[in-house]
Each structure stands twice: as structure tokens, then as C-alpha cells.
Amino acid sequence: MEDKYFSKKHYVLVHGGCHGAWCWFKLKPLMESIGYRVTMLDMAASGINLTKINEIRTAAEYSEPLIQLMASLPDDEKVVIVGHSLGGLNIALAMEMFPHKIAVAVFLTAFMPDSRNTPSFVFDQFAAKMPSGEDFWLDTEFMSYNDPNGSFEAYIFGTQFLSKLYRISPIEDLMLAITLRRPTSFFLNDIRRPETKLSKERYGSVKRVYVVSDKDEAIPPSFQWWMIENDAVKDVRTLQGSDHMPMLCIPKQLCSCLHDIAQKYC
């Protein structure tokens, strides 16, 4: 007899920079209550993952928990994979490696690479379009580590910058982020390498939905729409009244949005 639990549609949730699986704590029970399997993952050096940021150098190493999960799935199982913010890079790598295991990829106010340039392109465009230095990053701390292949840059969000991310979210959630934040990296030296370019045949074959947060001050809607126009997606949804953390400020609306996506594309 088929196991009803494992026949449920399966969502895999990937957090953004300086965060961890904990940031989905409101969304997971909501989605499970309507019948979905939900897996929340800590990327390397994130959440309670014991790796330290200075022990990893590549986006693939940072994404290893997601890669291991995807590799472990049966070949006949397709998941809905959701990447928030920097998590768009993680799910893009998974899409390139496991396109046959993904029913639809959801970029939730996330960085979304294209298949024409190296993944660094969208981050370079973001840096070019946003105010420079403290005008944008506020009290974010940037760190450099020596590396035989060149300096390795990491960062950790400061309290002021996190407040910008959590502009609408409850103060208790901001305090949780301040308590649990960990340093991370954009891995720019790695994702500028030509061999990291994503392919149209694999990455580009996976259905993509972009979810815009209309009050986001971290990745502003104007840049979210630039990414959407830069590389066509299957569908675009907009969350009204959401800051950069929709899973915390409007979890019920986000749950409804993800449910609609699963109903349409799975």
C-alpha cells in the first residue's frame, strides 16, 4: 500500500543570508496543516549547522545540505523548491544538478541568476544599482579571509540592516534574527568562474515562479522586476504589504501563494 505521507507534495525551503531554517517556523506548520510535506534546511555555516564560514569557499560547499537532500530523493519524486533572498543561488545550483527532481522552483524575493551569464552577474548588477557603502548596508560587517586563490569575503548583517529587512515583521522576529544571525558570503570569487555558468538545457528547463515582496527594502521591487525581465519566468506573483521576510510578516498569505503555485504546477 502507498504511504500516504510520502505521496504528499513536498516543499523544500531554503533560507537567505545570515539566516537559517528557523526563519520558516511560522510557515511550516501552516503548510503541513493543508497537507504538504515540508523540509527546512540549514545551509553550511548557517542556523545550527556546525560548519564555520571560513571553512567553505564555494557556493556548492555552502549548498551541500541541499545537494545531499536532492541526491537522496527517489528519481520519481519531484519537489517544489523555494529559495528566499540569497537562497536563490542555492536553488539555482540544485536546478542545474537535479532538474528532473524539481516540479517548480520558487524565487521568493530572491536573487535569480540567468543562463547567459555567470551567477555573479545578478549580484554585480545589484551592487551597481543600489546605493554604495553605508548608505545601503548600514552596520553590516564585512570580513576578509586569506585564501590561496584570492581573498574570501564574508558578511554579517548588523542590527540596523536587519531592522530594514524586518520593517513590517513583528519585533519579536527581529530579535530572533539578531540573536541567531551568522556570517555568510556571496561567494563572488567562485561564482564568477566561467565553469559555474548555469545551462539553459538544465537550469533553464525547470519551471520558475518569482514571488515579489512589494515593500522589500533589502532587494527592492524595482530590482526584483529587473531580474524577472532579465530572464523570463513561468509566472510572477506579488505579495502585498510584505517586507523582505514574508514568511514572518505575512505567513498566511505566503502559504496561500505557495499552495496556489503547487496546485498549478505540480
C-alpha positions, 0 to 999 in steps of 0.5 A: 500500500502507498504511504500516504505521507510520502505521496504528499507534495513536498516543499523544500525551503531554503533560507537567505543570508545570515539566516537559517531554517528557523526563519520558516517556523511560522510557515511550516506548520501552516503548510503541513496543516493543508497537507504538504510535506515540508523540509527546512534546511540549514545551509553550511555555516548557517542556523545550527549547522556546525560548519564555520564560514571560513571553512567553505569557499564555494557556493556548492560547499555552502549548498551541500545540505541541499545537494545531499537532500536532492541526491537522496530523493527517489528519481520519481519524486519531484519537489517544489523548491523555494529559495528566499533572498540569497537562497536563490543561488542555492536553488539555482545550483540544485536546478542545474544538478537535479532538474528532473527532481524539481516540479517548480522552483520558487524565487521568493524575493530572491536573487535569480541568476540567468543562463547567459551569464555567470551567477555573479552577474545578478549580484554585480548588477545589484551592487551597481544599482543600489546605493554604495557603502553605508548608505545601503548596508548600514552596520553590516560587517564585512570580513576578509579571509586569506585564501590561496586563490584570492581573498574570501569575503564574508558578511554579517548583517548588523542590527540596523540592516536587519531592522530594514529587512524586518520593517513590517515583521513583528519585533519579536522576529527581529530579535530572533534574527539578531540573536541567531544571525551568522556570517555568510558570503556571496561567494563572488570569487567562485561564482564568477568562474566561467565553469559555474555558468548555469545551462539553459538545457538544465537550469533553464528547463525547470519551471520558475515562479518569482514571488515579489515582496512589494515593500522589500527594502533589502532587494527592492521591487524595482530590482526584483522586476529587473531580474524577472525581465532579465530572464523570463519566468513561468509566472510572477506573483506579488505579495502585498504589504510584505517586507523582505521576510514574508514568511514572518510578516505575512505567513498566511498569505505566503502559504496561500501563494505557495499552495496556489503555485503547487496546485498549478504546477505540480 
